[in-house]
Amino acid sequence: MVLDRLSEYPSVYAAWKALTAKLGVGAESLRRWVVQAQVDAGEKKGLTSDELGEIKRLRAEVRDLK
């Protein structure tokens, strides 16, 4: 929703700040979701949700093997 409405706001910050109250979620949670969505879409650098899931799975596997 935030990414769809970016054109209505001067910045990503302004968009998530305005939409936080409307969505009833915490500002930091919404900010992190927006950043992760941008990473997943290839708009920002970072680990995608799939990559983070794979790392989590591998860490659990290593923990189990130990």
N, C-alpha and C positions, 0 to 999 in steps of 0.2 A: 504494500500500500504506500509506504514512504517513497520507494523508488518510482512508483507510478506517478507520484505527485511532485516530484522534484522540480518540474518546470514552474510550479506555482509558488516556489519559495526561492529566496536568493542563495541559499546554500543547503547542503545536506543537514548541517546542524540545525538550521532554522526549521527544516521540514520535520525532523524527528522531535524537536523540542515542542512544536505546535501539535503534533499528532499524539504525543505521549498521553496527554490528558484525555483525548478523544478515545484512545484505545484502552485506557485503563491499565497501562503497564508502566513499570519503572523506566525512567529515562535512560539509565545505563543498560538495561536489558534491551531496550529498543535500539540503542546505538550499536550495541554488539551485534544484534541481528542484522542491522542494515550493513554494517561493515562485512559480516560474513556473507551476506547475499551478494555484495559487490565483488568479493573474492571469488565466490562460486561462479559469478557471471564473467570473470576474467577482467573486471574493471580495475581491480586492485591486486597488488602482490600479496601473497600469503598462502597458507595451506587451505585447500578446499575442504568442504565438509567430508567428502569421501576420503581424502588423505588423513584427516583428523580421526575419522572412524577406523581406518586401517592401523594407524599408530596405536590407538587405544586397544584394538584387538590384539595386535602384536605384543604390546606390553603385558596384557593379561595372559597371553600364551607363555611368554617368558617367565612371568611370575608363577604360573602353574608348573612349568618345567623345573623350576628351581625347587 
